[in-house]
Structures are given as structure tokens and as C-alpha cells.
Amino acid sequence: MTAPVLQVRGVNKRFGGLQALSEVGLRIEPGQIYGLIGPNGAGKTTFFNVITGMYTPDSGEFELQGRPYQPTAVHEVARAGIARTFQNIRLFAEMTALENVMVGRHVRTDSGVLGAIFKSRRFMAQERQMADHAQGLLDEVGLGAMTHHKARTLSYGDQRRLEIARALATEPVLLALDEPAAGMNPTEKMQLRELIDRIRRERCTVLLIEHDVKLVMGLCDRVTVLDYGKVICEGNPAEVQSNPQVIAAYLGTGASHV
């Protein structure tokens, strides 16, 4: 029996007097696109940040491909096999698209600081390999023509794609996307949907936190819904959309539909 890509159980997180997460968990199977949604303030961003090492949980059990991992730092989680993007784009604005992706690739290199300083033969060979790999990823996400453009000159949608390419450079088993459709127009959202589906088919499993419920329901295989720091529903999109607790949670925030 194949182990889940990610298994999380019993996560609790408190900020001062606020219990942000209470016994939260999820199970993501290989090859899935898994959605994490909830009204504003539901705890989904906190849970996402715990999984990816931005926040340290008060308690909880974490397994990646059947092996325990501790989400204590972003770089350690990346080495374990989880790569993430951010709701607020965090690119190196003055670096080229190629250089941004190469930065992500460094987590999988081992030439060391001295090799970089003295430009050892091994370091130079790895740099060439990284550049080739980065170019391939840019081609894959539709930015092949933007290789030498500085990140700040790219359109908003292209910057989102560049972030995804940089995350893929770490060779993750799980790609965690934080609000990837935020600020996109309908055409960009359709292109994003196609890209995420292709990543799932050709590369790795995907965890998606997203406010665009229509996008989530049309793309994800399974969905977990949080409200007030607790799981109120988990299932396929049809089950989630018809769940009374989910409908009540979204209606309570003024949403017109789920």
C-alpha cells in the first residue's frame, strides 16, 4: 500500500490567547491536487504556514511519504520535499528569471561555500547543470522567452509562474501553492489551472490554498474546509459544496455561494 504524500494529525497552534488551530489534520495521496479553503480568519493560512515550516506548531504529527518530518524551518522542509509559493510574491526583483529559478535549485546542490568562492570545477559544472535545469523549467511554465528579463519587469501573472518554476527547481514531492490565483484576471486563471493540472500529471502532488472557491472546486480532487481553526468538512468537491456546515460558514461571511 502506497503511503500518503503528506499525513498531518492533531495540529494545535496558539497565538497568545487565540487558539488558531485545534486538532487539525489532513491526508494527501500521491498525484492529488488537494484544496484547503475556509472563510477569512478560518486558520487555513496558519495551518499552511505550519506545514511548510513558517510557524512551529504547539503539537502535531507530520509524515512525508511515510517518514516523520519536523516543520521547524522553511529550508529544512524544502530539503524534505515540500516547496511553497507565497501569497505575496517573493521574487528577487533585480535578478533575471533564470537566476531566480537557479536560487531555488541550490537546495539540491552540495558544492559548498568554498567551491563557490574559488569557482571549483565541481561548482562550475553544477552551475551549468542548474542553468540548464532552470531554463527547462522556464520553458515548462511558459516563460522560456523571458529567461534574461529581470523579475520586476514581468507581468503579475508571469511573476506567479516564475515563483512556481522556482519552487519546482527544488524537485518537491509536494508543491504547496499559497493563493496562486490572487490578483489574476480570468485568462491568467485559466492558464494557471492548466499549469497546475499539468504539474500534477507530470511532476508532483499539489496542495492549494485559495480564496477562489470556483477554481478549487473545478481543479481539486479532495478539499478540507477550516472554520475557526477546526476542520468542519473533508471530501470531494461535490461533498464539500453540499455540506451544511460549509454553506453556513460561507454564508456567515457574506459569500453568495460555495
Backbone torsions as a table, in degrees:
resi	resn	phi	psi	omega
1	MET	NA	129.7	-178.0
2	THR	-75.0	133.8	178.4
3	ALA	-71.4	149.4	174.3
4	PRO	-62.5	152.1	175.6
5	VAL	-63.9	-45.0	179.0
6	LEU	-136.4	129.0	174.6
7	GLN	-127.7	121.4	-179.7
8	VAL	-126.5	132.3	-178.9
9	ARG	-133.7	142.7	166.9
10	GLY	57.5	41.9	-178.6
11	VAL	-81.6	128.1	174.9
12	ASN	-125.3	141.0	177.8
13	LYS	-148.8	127.2	179.2
14	ARG	-121.3	138.3	171.8
15	PHE	-115.4	101.5	-176.8
16	GLY	60.8	-121.2	180.0
17	GLY	-89.4	1.3	-177.8
18	LEU	-99.3	122.1	174.1
19	GLN	-86.4	96.6	-173.5
20	ALA	-76.7	-34.2	178.8
21	LEU	-134.9	136.0	179.9
22	SER	-130.3	106.2	175.8
23	GLU	52.0	49.6	-177.7
24	VAL	-91.3	144.0	177.4
25	GLY	-156.9	169.7	173.5
26	LEU	-161.6	165.5	179.3
27	ARG	-137.9	119.6	-177.7
28	ILE	-114.6	122.0	-179.1
29	GLU	-87.1	157.4	179.3
30	PRO	-57.4	137.3	175.9
31	GLY	82.2	2.7	179.9
32	GLN	-86.4	155.9	159.2
33	ILE	-106.3	115.9	-172.1
34	TYR	-112.7	127.8	-177.7
35	GLY	-101.6	142.9	175.2
36	LEU	-125.1	113.8	-175.6
37	ILE	-131.9	172.5	177.4
38	GLY	163.5	159.7	177.3
39	PRO	-62.0	167.2	175.8
40	ASN	-55.8	134.3	179.6
41	GLY	81.2	9.7	-176.5
42	ALA	-75.2	-19.0	-178.8
43	GLY	106.3	2.1	-175.6
44	LYS	-66.8	-38.5	178.4
45	THR	-67.9	-39.4	176.7
46	THR	-61.0	-45.8	179.5
47	PHE	-62.4	-44.0	177.7
48	PHE	-59.3	-43.7	-179.5
49	ASN	-68.3	-31.3	175.2
50	VAL	-67.0	-48.4	-178.7
51	ILE	-57.4	-38.6	-173.0
52	THR	-96.8	8.6	171.7
53	GLY	88.3	7.0	177.7
54	MET	-76.0	-37.2	176.6
55	TYR	-118.6	145.3	174.7
56	THR	-93.0	124.1	-178.4
57	PRO	-72.4	155.5	173.5
58	ASP	-74.6	-31.8	176.1
59	SER	-160.9	165.6	179.4
60	GLY	142.5	157.9	177.4
61	GLU	-118.0	136.2	-174.4
62	PHE	-131.9	127.6	176.1
63	GLU	-131.5	135.2	176.8
64	LEU	-119.8	115.9	-175.5
65	GLN	53.4	40.9	175.6
66	GLY	82.8	-0.6	-179.1
67	ARG	-114.5	135.4	180.0
68	PRO	-61.9	142.7	170.9
69	TYR	-139.9	153.3	-179.1
70	GLN	-111.7	115.2	-178.3
71	PRO	-80.6	71.3	-175.4
72	THR	-101.8	-14.9	179.1
73	ALA	-159.2	145.1	-175.7
74	VAL	-60.2	-43.1	-176.7
75	HIS	-68.0	-32.1	178.1
76	GLU	-71.3	-38.2	176.8
77	VAL	-65.2	-38.5	177.7
78	ALA	-63.0	-42.2	177.7
79	ARG	-65.0	-33.0	178.6
80	ALA	-68.6	-27.7	176.4
81	GLY	129.3	12.7	176.2
82	ILE	-113.7	122.2	175.6
83	ALA	-113.5	145.0	-177.1
84	ARG	-132.5	157.3	166.9
85	THR	-110.6	175.3	-176.2
86	PHE	-123.3	150.2	177.6
87	GLN	-59.3	-44.0	173.8
88	ASN	-95.5	117.1	-172.3
89	ILE	-54.2	131.2	-177.9
90	ARG	-123.9	65.3	176.0
91	LEU	-95.7	163.9	172.2
92	PHE	-87.3	100.3	-167.3
93	ALA	-58.2	-36.4	-176.1
94	GLU	-91.2	-1.8	174.8
95	MET	-89.9	156.3	176.0
96	THR	-73.7	168.0	176.3
97	ALA	-58.4	-43.2	179.9
98	LEU	-61.7	-44.8	-178.7
99	GLU	-64.5	-37.5	177.9
100	ASN	-61.2	-42.8	179.6
101	VAL	-69.3	-37.9	178.4
102	MET	-62.5	-33.4	176.1
103	VAL	-58.7	-44.0	178.3
104	GLY	-62.4	-33.4	-177.3
105	ARG	-70.5	-22.5	-175.4
106	HIS	-60.3	-22.9	179.7
107	VAL	-65.1	-18.6	-179.5
108	ARG	-105.9	14.5	178.0
109	THR	-108.7	164.6	-175.8
110	ASP	-142.0	24.3	-177.0
111	SER	-75.3	-22.1	173.7
112	GLY	82.6	170.4	-175.8
113	VAL	-65.8	-44.6	-178.3
114	LEU	-62.4	-38.4	177.7
115	GLY	-61.6	-38.9	179.2
116	ALA	-68.5	-40.5	-178.0
117	ILE	-66.1	-46.0	-174.7
118	PHE	-95.6	4.8	177.7
119	LYS	51.1	54.5	-179.8
120	SER	-63.1	161.7	179.7
121	ARG	-59.3	-40.6	179.5
122	ARG	-64.1	-42.4	179.7
123	PHE	-62.4	-45.4	-177.4
124	MET	-64.9	-37.0	178.2
125	ALA	-65.4	-41.9	178.3
126	GLN	-65.9	-37.1	178.3
127	GLU	-62.3	-41.4	178.4
128	ARG	-65.1	-42.4	178.3
129	GLN	-63.4	-41.1	178.9
130	MET	-63.3	-41.3	-179.9
131	ALA	-63.8	-42.0	178.4
132	ASP	-64.2	-43.2	179.9
133	HIS	-64.5	-43.4	179.8
134	ALA	-62.6	-41.4	179.0
135	GLN	-62.3	-40.3	178.3
136	GLY	-61.0	-40.1	178.9
137	LEU	-68.7	-38.9	176.3
138	LEU	-61.6	-41.7	176.3
139	ASP	-60.6	-41.5	-175.8
140	GLU	-64.4	-37.8	-178.0
141	VAL	-92.3	5.5	176.1
142	GLY	88.8	19.5	-179.0
143	LEU	-116.5	21.5	-177.0
144	GLY	-58.1	-29.9	-179.3
145	ALA	-83.5	-5.4	-176.0
146	MET	-105.0	13.2	-172.8
147	THR	-45.5	-48.9	-173.0
148	HIS	-101.9	12.7	175.8
149	HIS	-83.3	137.9	175.0
150	LYS	-65.9	145.6	-175.3
151	ALA	-56.9	-37.4	-176.4
152	ARG	-66.9	-18.4	-178.5
153	THR	-88.3	-8.3	-178.0
154	LEU	-78.8	153.9	175.0
155	SER	-66.3	164.3	-178.8
156	TYR	-57.9	-47.1	179.9
157	GLY	-62.1	-38.8	178.9
158	ASP	-69.0	-33.7	175.5
159	GLN	-63.9	-38.3	175.2
160	ARG	-60.9	-44.0	179.3
161	ARG	-64.8	-37.1	179.1
162	LEU	-64.9	-40.2	176.4
163	GLU	-60.1	-40.6	179.1
164	ILE	-65.4	-42.3	178.2
165	ALA	-61.2	-42.2	179.2
166	ARG	-63.3	-40.5	177.7
167	ALA	-64.7	-40.9	179.6
168	LEU	-65.7	-24.0	179.9
169	ALA	-62.8	-20.9	179.1
170	THR	-81.8	-1.0	-178.2
171	GLU	56.1	58.2	-177.3
172	PRO	-75.1	156.9	167.4
173	VAL	-91.7	-19.2	176.3
174	LEU	-137.0	122.7	176.2
175	LEU	-99.7	118.0	-177.2
176	ALA	-104.9	114.7	-174.5
177	LEU	-107.7	121.7	-177.9
178	ASP	-100.7	103.5	178.4
179	GLU	51.7	53.7	-175.5
180	PRO	-66.9	-23.0	-177.8
181	ALA	-92.0	-0.8	-177.5
182	ALA	-58.3	127.6	177.0
183	GLY	80.6	1.0	-178.5
184	MET	-86.5	149.2	173.1
185	ASN	-83.4	170.2	-176.2
186	PRO	-55.7	-39.7	179.5
187	THR	-64.9	-43.6	178.9
188	GLU	-64.4	-36.9	178.3
189	LYS	-64.8	-40.5	178.2
190	MET	-64.1	-42.0	177.5
191	GLN	-64.2	-39.1	177.8
192	LEU	-63.2	-44.5	179.1
193	ARG	-57.9	-44.5	179.1
194	GLU	-63.4	-39.6	-179.9
195	LEU	-65.8	-45.5	-179.2
196	ILE	-62.9	-41.6	179.4
197	ASP	-64.1	-39.2	178.7
198	ARG	-67.2	-38.5	177.3
199	ILE	-61.0	-42.5	178.2
200	ARG	-62.2	-40.4	-177.2
201	ARG	-74.6	-34.3	-170.5
202	GLU	-109.2	-16.5	-172.3
203	ARG	-129.6	-66.2	-170.2
204	CYS	-157.3	170.3	175.7
205	THR	-71.4	151.7	-174.8
206	VAL	-127.7	133.4	169.8
207	LEU	-110.4	127.5	-172.6
208	LEU	-124.9	120.7	169.1
209	ILE	-105.7	127.3	-168.7
210	GLU	-158.0	137.6	176.1
211	HIS	-80.2	-24.4	-179.0
212	ASP	-76.8	92.6	-175.1
213	VAL	-63.6	-35.2	178.8
214	LYS	-61.6	-42.3	177.7
215	LEU	-62.3	-46.0	-179.1
216	VAL	-60.5	-47.8	-176.1
217	MET	-67.7	-27.4	179.5
218	GLY	-87.4	-10.3	-172.7
219	LEU	-116.9	-35.3	-169.0
220	CYS	-86.2	148.8	175.0
221	ASP	-84.4	-38.9	178.5
222	ARG	-135.8	153.8	-178.0
223	VAL	-139.8	136.3	169.3
224	THR	-110.9	135.8	180.0
225	VAL	-114.1	127.3	176.5
226	LEU	-107.0	148.6	171.4
227	ASP	-151.3	129.0	-177.4
228	TYR	51.6	39.8	174.2
229	GLY	77.7	10.7	-179.9
230	LYS	-128.1	152.0	175.1
231	VAL	-76.3	122.4	177.6
232	ILE	-106.1	-14.8	179.5
233	CYS	-164.6	146.3	172.6
234	GLU	-146.4	131.7	179.8
235	GLY	171.7	-168.5	176.4
236	ASN	-77.6	166.7	-175.4
237	PRO	-54.8	-39.9	-179.7
238	ALA	-63.3	-42.6	179.2
239	GLU	-64.6	-41.3	-178.4
240	VAL	-66.7	-43.8	-177.3
241	GLN	-64.7	-26.7	-178.2
242	SER	-98.2	1.4	-177.2
243	ASN	-75.5	125.7	-177.4
244	PRO	-59.7	-37.3	179.7
245	GLN	-66.0	-37.5	178.8
246	VAL	-67.7	-45.2	179.0
247	ILE	-59.6	-44.7	-179.9
248	ALA	-63.8	-39.7	-178.6
249	ALA	-63.5	-42.0	-178.8
250	TYR	-77.8	-35.8	176.4
251	LEU	-65.0	-32.3	-179.4
252	GLY	-68.7	-16.8	177.8
253	THR	-101.6	4.0	178.6
254	GLY	92.5	6.8	177.6
255	ALA	-71.4	145.9	-177.5
256	SER	-87.7	-19.3	-179.9
257	HIS	-163.9	167.5	176.6
258	VAL	-112.8	NA	NA
